[in-house]
C-alpha cells in the first residue's frame, strides 16, 4: 500500500473518530437538558443536614456523611455539579414537588404513602431506636414502657408516627399515653434529651449510634433497633431524572465503591 493511501486511511479514521466524539458529546448535552434540572449542569438536592452520620455539616460547614457521598457519586455519574438547599425534614417533599430542588437525600424512608406522591430510589436500609440515659434507670424494654413519659422526636419522622400509633394502643388499654415532644431538627431533639428535659429520644438507629459515639457512655439504646426499612433518594414521579438516578444508584450499590462507603461510615449492617 502506498504512503498516500496510508495517509488517507489515517485521516479517515481520525475524521470518523472526531465525528463520533462530537456526536457523543452532543447527545450527552442533550440528555442533560432533558433531565429537567432546576439549574443547568447542576443537581440541586434538598436535605435537612441534621442526621449524622448520613448528612450533616463538618466543622468547616461542608456537607459530610454516607448519604452525602452517595449524592456526590450519583452527580458524578451524571456528569453534574451539586448545589445544596437546606430544608427541614417535614418540608422536603413539598419543596421537591414545588421544583425548589431536583432530588431529596436526607434519610427518606421508602413508605407507601410517600410513593403515592414521589419516586424513591433506595440505596440503604435504616432502623429506629429509642435512646435513654446510661443504665436505663426507668427500665424501658419496650415501647409500651414509655407510657406517661416525655419522648423527643422530630417533625415528619417515622418514629413520631410509630409512637403516635403506640399511644393509641396505650389509650385503648387505659394507660397514660406518651407525651411526644416534637422538634424541627434532630439536633434540637437530642439537645432536649441531653439536658434531661425529656425521658427518652426517638430517632433512627444510625443517628442514635452517632450520638452515642460522640458522647461516650452517657446514653444507650433502650431496646434493639426495630422497624427496618429501605431508605432512598426522592425524585418527582415519572420524570427522566428519576430514571437516570435509578440507573446511577443501581450501578453504585453493585460496586466496590458502595462497600467502601459503608465501611467508611461504619454502616455495614445497612447494606441494601
DAURZI-V711058 format. One record per helix or strand of 3 or more residues. SS is the DSSP state (2 for helix, 1 for strand). FROM is the first residue (numbers start at 1). LEN is the number of residues. Records with the same first field share a line. If there is no record, write none. Layout:
SS = FROM-LEN  FROM-LEN
//
This chain:
2 = 3-32  66-12  89-9  112-4  143-4  158-15  186-9  205-11  240-14  256-9  268-3
1 = 42-6  55-3  81-6  103-7  118-16  150-5  179-5  200-5  219-3  226-11
//
